[in-house]
């Protein structure tokens, strides 16, 4: 989840804790906050058994970051996420660091975004481009032969 969303959730949790433990000392409340902050985020459940459901692969914050990167990359803009979040997306395998501060979205990242051109099993960048080129050429040849009829 995003830092803002995490912070809001923690503040709400603290408010509930404070309501429930009005008689506790501040040290006890701070210990409870530490416990809540250390609790890992629960993974997002897939809405159904669809193996390509993007909710199955990433938590909400990671998916939001990936969507944002997809948008800025398609506009030709540079990335603007903090390096820690970029490193996390790299570790998850949805983006690739190409050196020199350049990144790209992997086939797995495109699958997580729900790109309808991505097929299982996943293809490399070159395999994907070759397949798309062949499909395009076949479509153009079919249209050309229909126009000649």
N, C-alpha and C positions, 0 to 999 in steps of 0.2 A: 504494500500500500504506500501511498505517497506520505511524505513526512508530515504534511498538514493533516491528513486523515488519521495517521497514527497518533499525532498529538491530540487531536479532538477526541479520539477514542480513549486515550489515557486520561484526559481531563474528565470525561464522563465517568470513567471507572473510578477515579479518585473521588468525585462527587458522591457516587454511590457508597464508596467505602466510608467517607466522612459521615454520611447520613447514618450508616449502620453502626459506627463506632464513635459516637460523639464523646464518650468518656475516655477514649484512648489518648495516650501521650503522643506528641508530635513525632517522636522517634519511631513509635509503632506504626504510625500512618506512613512515614517515609519508607519504612521497611516494606510495607504493603505495596507502595508505589513501585519500589524496586522489583518486587516479585511480579507485579503486573507487567512492568517494562521488559522483564526477562522472559516472559511467556512468548514462545514463537507464534507467529501468525499461522492460523489454520489454512490449509490449502483450499482453494475454491473447488467446490464439487462440480463435476460435469453435469449438465442438466439431463442428459440421457446417455445411452450407451454408444453414441457416435464417436468412433475412434479419432476423428479429426476435429472434435469439439475443442475450440481454442481455450475454453475454460478449464479443460483437463490439464493443460500443460503449464500455465503460468498463474501466479496470484494476480490479484487486481492491479496492484501497483506496477508490477513488471509488465503486464499487458498494456497498461496506460502508457508507460515509458516507451514500449516498443511501437505502439500506434503513433506516438508523438514523433519518434525517430523516422518512421515510415513517411509521415507527412513532411517533415523538414527535408529528408533526403529526396523525396519526389519533387520538391520545390527547388532543389539545388542549393539549399542552405546548409550551413555547417551544423554539426550537432551542438546542443546547448545544455545537455544534462551534466550533472556533476560526474567527475571521473569515477567515483565509487559506484554510482549506478550504472555507468557504462561498463565497468569491470564486472559487475554482477550479471549484466545481460550477456557479456562475453562468456562468463563462466557457465551460464545456463545454456549457451550454445545458440542463442537466437540472433546474435550479431557476431561479426568477425572484425578483429582489429587488423587492418591492412598495412600498418606502419605509417609513420609521419602524421599521426593524428587523424587518419582516415579510417572509417568504419563502413561496413556494409551489412545488410540483413542476409542471414543464411537461409538455406532452403527450409530448415526447421522453423526459423523465424517467420518466413512467409506462410508456412503451414499454420503456425500459431495465430497469425493474423487472419486466417481464413481465405487466403488467396486461392481462387478457384482454378488457377492454372497449375498449381502444385499437385502432384500425384504421389501416391504411395506405391512402391517404396520410393523414398526421397532420391532425387537426382543431384549430381554435382551441378555447378554453375554451367559448365560446358555441355553436359548432357541435356540440361534443361533448354539451353539456347539451341542446340542441334534439333531437339524434338519440336520446339516451337517453330523453328525455321522450316522443317520438313512439313509440319502441319499447314503452315502458311503457304508454302509452295504448292502443296496438294490442293488447297482451297483455291488458289489463284488459277491453277491448271484446270480445275473443274469448272470454274466460272468462265474461263477462256473457251473451253470446249462447248459450253452451253451457249455462249454468244455466237459461236460459229454455226450452230445448228439452225 
